[in-house]
Amino acid sequence: MKEIFFPKRMWRSRGELKRRYDVVIVGGGSHGLATAYYLAKEHGAKSVCILEKSYIGSGASGRNTTIVRSNYRTPEGAAFYGESVRLYERLSKELDFNLMFSQRGHLTLAHSDRALVVMQERAEVNKLLGIKSSVVGPREIAALCPELDLSDRPTWPVLGALFHPPGGIIRHDAVVWAFARAADRRGVDIHPYTEVTGFQQSNGRVTVVETNRGRIECGQVVSATAGWSTLVGDLAGVRLPITTHILQAFVTEPLKPFLDVVIVSSQLHVYVSQTDRGEFLIGAEIEPYTTYKGTGTLSFLETSARHSLELFPQLERTKLLRTWTGLCDLSPDYSPILGKTEVDNFHVSTGWGTYGFKAAPIVGVTLAELVATGKTPELIAPFALERFHTDTLVSELAAAAVSH
Amino acid sequence: MSFVLACPHCGPRPVDEFAYSGEVTRRPQSSPTLRELTDYVYFRDNVAGRQREWWQHRQGCGEWFLAERDTRTNEIISVSLPKPGT
């Protein structure tokens, strides 16, 4: 009885690296762990490991603003993210872990006629795919979010919004931990603080993964390394159309709950939600220059604070609690890059920009299927790396460029 | 912390005054294959280390120039005006 009062490890502590794994997954974030979990669960994979250069969930999985939604602009994107939201809806039960998924509704504000037109397009694409999404006017916005400043005081008054009822927020650390625990229980070896330093290849296949803790023979490799994708790709000789940028966010001190929807404004470059702790969680746009230095900027705080006050002037005297950055892997068309590369057994999940976290479960399902069967699932076929060579892009600019 | 960039004309200014225009790429031959063209348009080195890149002093004199920057630290190593034909 006494033991219930002691914290238990959620997954086994790091063991020795085995000499060989059938599948080596680089990156211990939500994508890598989900892929490992579904490989073990759906395809009975017995020999899978996760290599993470830092602690589990240390990258973008633990730094995003936890928004989950599927109201994308392209049919390819909306279908893909729609499936992800459906998986998230079942995930707490499946993984036996309270992920605190709160489908509180998601409002993307329009401050111009042009924005309203784009939102109408998105709503129509979404409806065709069975995704709840519609354009609403100020009166409906006021009913959903009475605290939002809908007057003509702001520089860009709110004209309407794209309303997406199934959108919401989730506890991102819990998603990482739940996938890690479930993968571990199915025999996946999780190796934190294990950095990949190189790949040995023969006949166009990766045969050995070199790490700072020794070498591993491998059957297949999956790189799910977000902002570091280019560097891991370089080690395998796979060139990617990716640039790495920082994205920043901050939370305020906890306030009395008054916001129970997610508010996004592309015009103002902010997205705002109130966490279960009462903090206002506010994210912004990526810094325009590429960098691997994850340090925040004062200009981000100034701009985001000013823009948040356009929406919620009552936050005026609120103090900031903390701020952080994450590395984003931006693709040219704002759609992900998923699946096969020119190296036969080296697969990637990259190009996630500022929207990777919401796709974790569906990435896991589809990449696991690809690794297990060798065939690219239909849902991710449009997101192949090959599209940049054939110039058949999937432009998600309208719905993803300003993150969330 | 954001960083300070020295415009070749105006001197050191906060990076927010400048527009970033990506790493220096090599233009393909006059009649490129689709592969050469897509490689030039989409694919990037995205190095973690010293990178030569284009900047424009958009909120200042408007000059386009080249900088060499370490993307791991954002340290600016040098700035220069492009030679004709770059």
Boltz contact constraints between the chains, C-beta under 6 A:
constraints:
  - contact:
      token1: [A, 230]
      token2: [B, 46]
      max_distance: 6.0
  - contact:
      token1: [A, 231]
      token2: [B, 48]
      max_distance: 6.0
  - contact:
      token1: [A, 239]
      token2: [B, 43]
      max_distance: 6.0
  - contact:
      token1: [A, 241]
      token2: [B, 42]
      max_distance: 6.0
  - contact:
      token1: [A, 241]
      token2: [B, 43]
      max_distance: 6.0
  - contact:
      token1: [A, 242]
      token2: [B, 46]
      max_distance: 6.0
  - contact:
      token1: [A, 243]
      token2: [B, 44]
      max_distance: 6.0
  - contact:
      token1: [A, 243]
      token2: [B, 46]
      max_distance: 6.0
  - contact:
      token1: [A, 244]
      token2: [B, 46]
      max_distance: 6.0
  - contact:
      token1: [A, 288]
      token2: [B, 20]
      max_distance: 6.0
  - contact:
      token1: [A, 289]
      token2: [B, 20]
      max_distance: 6.0
  - contact:
      token1: [A, 290]
      token2: [B, 71]
      max_distance: 6.0
  - contact:
      token1: [A, 291]
      token2: [B, 71]
      max_distance: 6.0
  - contact:
      token1: [A, 291]
      token2: [B, 74]
      max_distance: 6.0
  - contact:
      token1: [A, 292]
      token2: [B, 48]
      max_distance: 6.0
  - contact:
      token1: [A, 292]
      token2: [B, 71]
      max_distance: 6.0
  - contact:
      token1: [A, 292]
      token2: [B, 72]
      max_distance: 6.0
  - contact:
      token1: [A, 293]
      token2: [B, 73]
      max_distance: 6.0
  - contact:
      token1: [A, 293]
      token2: [B, 74]
      max_distance: 6.0
  - contact:
      token1: [A, 295]
      token2: [B, 1]
      max_distance: 6.0
  - contact:
      token1: [A, 297]
      token2: [B, 2]
      max_distance: 6.0
  - contact:
      token1: [A, 299]
      token2: [B, 2]
      max_distance: 6.0
  - contact:
      token1: [A, 299]
      token2: [B, 16]
      max_distance: 6.0
  - contact:
      token1: [A, 332]
      token2: [B, 42]
      max_distance: 6.0
  - contact:
      token1: [A, 388]
      token2: [B, 38]
      max_distance: 6.0
  - contact:
      token1: [A, 388]
      token2: [B, 42]
      max_distance: 6.0
  - contact:
      token1: [A, 389]
      token2: [B, 35]
      max_distance: 6.0
  - contact:
      token1: [A, 389]
      token2: [B, 38]
      max_distance: 6.0
  - contact:
      token1: [A, 391]
      token2: [B, 38]
      max_distance: 6.0
